[in-house]
Amino acid sequence: AILTFKDKIVFLAEEGWKATDGKDIWDLSENVSGLIEDGYLTIKQQENYSVAFYPEKEHFEFLINHSTLSPKIIVGHFLVPLILKPTGISELVKHNIIGWTYHEYDYNELTCIGNYTNSDGITKVIAGASDGFVYLLDSGTDDDGEEITAKLQTDWLDLGAPRSITKTVRKGYLTYGTSGTISLGLTVDIDFSATDETTTLTGGDVDIRDSINESFPLTGTGELFRFTLLETSSKSLDLMGLTIQFRLDGIR
């Protein structure tokens, strides 16, 4: 898995994604031990890996077409444009400038991924599949006619107050846009414990310029909170913000 840029090369190592300018090597991500432990990254599977850079979205897509495990596309979003990454940084220094998501296609078995240039001269991402077809991954809204599930989950959050302070959540606001009517499930977990309580938000046909700012009630007391959004449809979804109102317990 090697990406070639004008003055740099990005590659995958056992310790994570790295970049080099031919003189210095530096980290772009933390280690990838989770993928190694799950069996996705091994020398035996190296012919099943491919990668493509998507300039328009400032990310790269790393396809793991594993021979026995469910194929995944690991998506690395550059939080800082790579061109702004200074040179001369020691490989001993950690600089995590990539945020991660991943794609799974339940109705296609993608075997390779690459780039193509469209009629406007813009570089896009294309993939080949086991059925002999090629797919434009940034076009269309479904997976071979089937709806796509999107799940977005935050890390455990202290809501801006010290973790040792207990908080009681009261209300939340989600700002988003969508290309059609959707049913968006919001689940809140507290202090590393899952909850069965899910709030359903319903938004319809509002783009990013006229976003929905939907409020929802919240209950629960704890030190850390995690928020999960789950939605299945053929509609686009743009998330702009999540605001939580709460009070601090035991403080006058």
C-alpha positions in Angstrom: 0.0 0.0 0.0 2.1 2.9 -1.3 0.9 6.4 -2.3 3.1 8.6 -4.3 2.9 12.4 -4.1 5.0 15.1 -5.8 7.6 15.2 -3.0 6.6 12.5 -0.6 5.7 8.8 -0.4 3.1 7.5 2.0 3.2 3.9 3.0 1.9 1.4 5.5 4.2 -0.2 8.1 3.5 -2.4 11.1 3.7 0.6 13.3 1.1 2.6 11.3 1.0 4.9 8.2 4.2 6.8 7.6 5.5 9.3 5.1 9.0 10.0 3.8 10.6 12.6 1.6 13.6 10.4 0.9 15.5 11.8 3.8 13.3 11.7 6.9 10.5 9.4 8.0 7.6 10.5 10.2 4.4 9.1 11.5 1.0 10.0 10.0 -1.0 7.8 12.4 -0.8 5.8 15.5 -0.1 2.0 15.2 -2.5 -0.3 13.4 -2.3 -3.1 16.0 -6.1 -3.5 15.9 -6.1 -4.5 12.3 -3.1 -6.8 12.9 -4.8 -8.5 15.8 -8.0 -9.0 13.8 -5.9 -10.7 11.1 -6.5 -8.0 8.4 -2.8 -7.1 8.0 -0.4 -10.0 7.2 2.3 -10.6 4.7 0.3 -13.5 3.3 -2.5 -11.1 2.3 -0.3 -8.4 0.7 -1.5 -9.0 -2.8 -5.1 -8.3 -1.6 -4.3 -4.7 -0.6 -4.7 -1.6 -2.8 -4.9 2.1 -2.1 -6.0 5.3 -3.8 -5.8 9.0 -2.9 -8.9 11.1 -3.4 -7.6 14.7 -3.7 -11.0 16.4 -3.8 -11.9 15.0 -0.4 -8.3 15.0 1.1 -8.4 11.4 2.0 -7.1 8.0 0.9 -9.0 4.7 0.7 -7.2 1.5 1.6 -8.9 -1.6 0.4 -8.3 -4.8 2.4 -9.8 -7.5 0.2 -9.1 -10.3 2.7 -9.4 -13.8 1.4 -11.4 -15.1 4.5 -12.5 -12.0 6.4 -15.1 -9.4 5.4 -13.5 -6.9 3.0 -13.0 -3.4 4.4 -12.1 0.0 3.0 -10.2 1.9 5.6 -10.5 5.6 4.9 -7.8 8.0 6.2 -8.9 11.7 6.3 -6.0 14.1 6.4 -6.8 16.4 9.3 -3.9 18.6 8.1 -3.2 18.7 4.4 -0.1 16.6 3.7 1.5 19.5 1.8 1.7 21.5 5.0 3.5 18.8 6.8 7.0 20.2 7.5 10.1 18.2 6.5 13.0 17.3 8.8 10.8 15.7 11.5 12.4 12.7 13.2 10.7 9.4 13.0 10.7 9.3 16.8 8.2 12.1 17.0 4.5 11.3 16.8 2.2 13.5 14.7 -1.2 12.0 14.2 -2.7 14.0 11.3 -5.2 11.4 10.1 -8.8 10.7 11.2 -10.3 7.3 10.4 -13.5 5.9 9.2 -14.2 2.8 7.2 -16.6 1.5 4.5 -18.1 -1.9 4.1 -20.1 -2.9 1.0 -22.5 -5.7 1.8 -23.7 -6.3 -1.7 -20.4 -6.1 -3.6 -17.1 -7.9 -3.2 -14.5 -5.2 -4.2 -11.2 -6.7 -5.3 -9.1 -3.6 -6.2 -9.2 0.1 -6.0 -7.6 2.9 -8.0 -8.0 6.3 -9.6 -9.6 7.6 -12.8 -9.9 11.1 -14.3 -13.4 12.2 -15.2 -14.5 14.4 -18.1 -13.8 17.5 -16.1 -10.2 16.5 -15.4 -10.9 15.7 -11.7 -9.3 12.7 -10.1 -11.8 10.3 -8.5 -11.9 6.8 -7.0 -12.8 3.6 -8.9 -13.0 0.0 -7.8 -13.2 -3.4 -9.5 -15.4 -6.1 -8.1 -15.6 -9.9 -8.3 -18.6 -9.7 -10.6 -16.4 -8.2 -13.3 -17.8 -4.7 -13.1 -16.1 -1.5 -12.1 -17.8 1.0 -9.7 -17.4 4.7 -9.2 -17.3 4.9 -5.4 -18.1 8.6 -5.1 -21.1 8.4 -7.4 -24.6 7.1 -6.6 -26.4 6.7 -3.3 -26.8 3.0 -2.8 -25.0 -0.3 -2.8 -26.2 -2.0 -6.0 -29.8 -0.9 -5.3 -29.6 -1.6 -1.6 -29.6 1.1 1.1 -26.4 1.9 2.9 -26.0 1.9 6.7 -24.0 4.8 8.2 -22.8 4.6 11.8 -20.9 7.5 13.4 -19.7 7.3 17.0 -17.8 9.7 19.2 -15.1 8.8 21.6 -15.9 8.9 25.3 -16.3 12.7 26.1 -16.0 14.6 29.4 -18.1 17.4 27.9 -15.3 19.9 28.6 -15.3 19.5 32.3 -12.8 17.3 34.4 -13.6 13.7 34.2 -13.8 13.5 38.0 -16.8 15.8 38.0 -20.2 14.1 37.6 -22.5 15.7 35.0 -26.2 15.4 34.3 -27.2 15.9 30.7 -30.4 17.8 29.9 -30.7 18.5 26.2 -28.9 18.2 22.9 -28.8 19.8 19.5 -27.8 18.1 16.3 -27.0 20.2 13.2 -27.2 18.4 10.0 -28.3 18.4 6.4 -29.9 15.6 4.3 -31.0 15.1 0.7 -34.3 13.5 1.8 -36.4 12.4 4.7 -34.4 10.1 7.0 -34.8 8.4 10.4 -31.7 9.1 12.4 -31.2 7.0 15.6 -29.2 8.7 18.5 -27.9 6.5 21.3 -26.1 7.8 24.4 -23.8 5.6 26.5 -22.6 6.6 29.9 -19.4 5.6 31.8 -18.5 2.7 29.5 -22.0 1.1 29.9 -24.3 0.7 26.9 -27.9 1.8 27.0 -30.9 0.7 25.2 -32.4 4.2 25.0 -32.4 5.6 21.5 -33.9 8.9 20.4 -35.1 9.0 16.8 -34.6 12.2 14.8 -36.5 12.8 11.6 -35.2 15.3 9.1 -36.1 15.9 5.5 -34.5 17.3 2.3 -32.4 20.1 3.7 -28.9 20.7 2.3 -25.9 22.0 4.1 -26.7 25.6 3.4 -30.1 25.3 5.1 -29.2 22.9 7.9 -31.5 21.3 10.4 -30.8 22.2 14.0 -32.9 19.6 15.8 -33.1 19.4 19.6 -33.7 16.3 21.7 -34.1 15.6 25.4 -31.3 13.9 27.3 -31.3 12.1 30.6 -28.5 10.4 32.5 -25.8 11.2 35.0 -22.1 10.2 34.7 -18.6 11.3 34.1 -18.1 10.2 30.5 -20.6 10.1 27.6 -20.5 8.6 24.1 -22.9 9.4 21.3 -23.8 7.1 18.4 -25.7 8.0 15.3 -27.2 5.2 13.1 -29.0 5.7 9.8 -29.9 3.5 6.9 -31.1 5.0 3.6 -30.1 6.1 0.1 -29.9 9.7 1.2 -26.9 11.9 1.8 -26.1 13.0 5.3 -23.9 16.0 6.3 -23.2 16.4 10.0 -22.1 19.8 11.2 -22.3 19.8 14.9 -23.4 18.2 18.2 -24.1 20.4 21.2 -24.8 19.0 24.6 -26.3 21.0 27.5 -25.7 19.7 31.0 -25.2 20.7 34.6 -22.3 19.9 37.0 -23.3 17.9 40.1 -21.9 18.7 43.5 -20.6 22.1 42.6 -22.0 25.4 44.0 
